[in-house]
Amino acid sequence: MESDSNYNDFQTGDVPLYLQIAALLRQRIFDGYWKPKDRLPTLEQLMSEFKVARATVRQAISLLYGEGLIERQRGRGTFVRERQKLPQVVLSALTDWDTLIAHFSVGKPFLIETKKAESLPSWATNIPKLSDSYQFISRTQVTKNITYLVNNIYLDEAIYQLAPFDIIHGHAIKIISEMPQITLTSCQQTYSFGVADARIANLLEVPVNSAVGNMYRVIRDNRGIAIVLVQNWYRADIMTIEINVSLQNYSKGSEVRKL
């Protein structure tokens, strides 16, 4: 029986080899390295590339087959299937408040659950000047019948009580920004990339360990209190981050420093 016990070059962490290989092959398809109707390498070629056993490659290929990304043609091989054209959601890394609010009109929110937050996520516990209590709201957002975002909000409990129904079922930050008794003074956003665990993968309708974009948002009021904490998970095959570089102070004759 073939074994992967001697093939450790590719394996990293505790993620099974076949999942790692499937993730890489999946990304090649998403990136267009293999286009629809292209034939994939043979099992032997993939075994040689990744230095793994036949059974491991078969598991990876079977996973992609189950996801509908590839198809087997008897006597010809394995080919990339035609895929549904996905909508694209563009996020601006440099934005003003109006642009941020306009972004919320892209999708329609659907509530998963809401409850009083018993604790905060690990990324938020060291944030200074937190509210005394928060309401937790978890939702998805859909555009063109595709779920592209999982949205977790921790909202100051007192503010939540001002309009709970509207906040749960509408665009929460837009609603809060229009409340006359609330003055927002700052909004900090941080972007990173990761992979989908079982829960996020299920909600986004993507395979486990698929690439996702993460966005963390902290909004403060005029007291300096972090009244809104947000974590978003975006489908990486739908999300695009746009960075606009200002040339306002550019001078053609200015010295360019080498990095």
C-alpha positions, 0 to 999 in steps of 0.5 A: 500500500502506498503511503505519504509518510515519507512525503512531508515536503508539501504538508504544513500544519495539521491540515490533511494533505488531500485538503491542501492539494485540493485547495491548491488545485481549486485556486489554479482553477479560480485563477484561470491557470486551468480554464474551462474545458482544460484537461487536468494533469494525470494522477501520475503527474500530480503524484510526482508534483506533490510527492504524495501517494495515489490515494491522496491525489484521488481524494483531492480530485474527488473533492473537486469533483463533488464541488462541481469544478471538474468532470470526468470523461471516460477514456479522455481524462479529467477536465475543468467544468464551465462555471457560473460567472460570479458577481464581484464586490469591490472594497476600497481600502481608502474610503470616506464615510459616504463611500462606505455607506454606499457599499452597504447597498450592494447586498441584502442582509439575512439574519442568522442570530442575535443575542446579548454578547456574553463575551467578545471575540479574541481580536477585540478583547484588547481594544481600548475603551469598550462599551459595558455591554454589546448585542451580538448580531450575525448575518449573511449578505446576498447579492445576485442570489450569491451569499458573499459575506458573513457579518458579525456585529457587536453593537453597544447594547444601549444603542441597539435598544433604540431601534432593534428591529431596524438594526437587525433587518437593515444596514446597521451602521447606516441606521446608527449613523442617521440617529440624531442622538449618536455622533460617530467620530472614527472608523478603523478598518483592517483587512487580512486573508485566511481560510473558511472553517466549517461554519463560514464555509457552510454559510458562504456555500464554499468548500472548507479551507477555501480562501476568504477575506477578513475585514475588522471594523471599529467605530467610535462615538464622540466619547471615544467609546468603541460602540460598533465592532465588526468582523466580516468574512468575504468569499475571496473569489468574489471580493476585490480590494481596490486601493487608490493612490493619491498623486496630489503631492506628486512632483515629477522632479522630486527624489524617489527613495529606493525601498 
